[in-house]
Amino acid sequence: MTNNFDPERWYENEYSAIEVLHKKGKLTDLDFDKARSDLLNRYEEMISRSRRNDGISGSINRDSCHNSFHHLFSLNRYYKC
């Protein structure tokens, strides 16, 4: 199975979303900085996991799968529109 997920594109899309919220005044400067930091941390974790898992097949660890989805959707707390 091919993994077509592009971490760089994901990061750019998420960054653009929080940037728009900041420009619209939905995020304070402090919240924007926190969101950028959180996003960068999630991106770095994603890249690290990807490098560890390259070429490794086997069963999916449900806890790590849940944590990945949690990280991907945790930005929702910044969408206060």
TACOR-V199755 format. One record per residue. PHI is phi in degrees with one decimal (* if undefined). Layout:
PHI
PHI
//
This chain:
*
-93.8
-97.6
-98.0
-70.8
-111.4
-59.5
-65.9
-66.9
-57.5
-60.0
-60.4
-64.5
-66.1
-62.1
-59.8
-63.7
-72.4
-65.3
-62.4
-60.5
-65.7
-64.6
-82.0
83.8
-80.0
-124.6
-72.2
-58.0
-64.6
-63.4
-63.6
-61.1
-64.3
-63.3
-64.0
-63.6
-60.4
-63.2
-63.0
-61.6
-63.8
-62.4
-63.5
-63.2
-62.6
-64.2
-61.3
-62.5
-61.8
-67.5
-68.3
-92.7
-57.9
80.6
-101.8
-111.4
146.6
-76.2
-86.9
-79.5
-61.4
-63.8
-69.3
-63.7
-60.5
-62.5
-63.2
-64.3
-59.7
-64.3
-62.8
-101.6
-71.2
-66.5
-54.2
-65.2
-88.9
-89.1
-106.3
-68.3
//
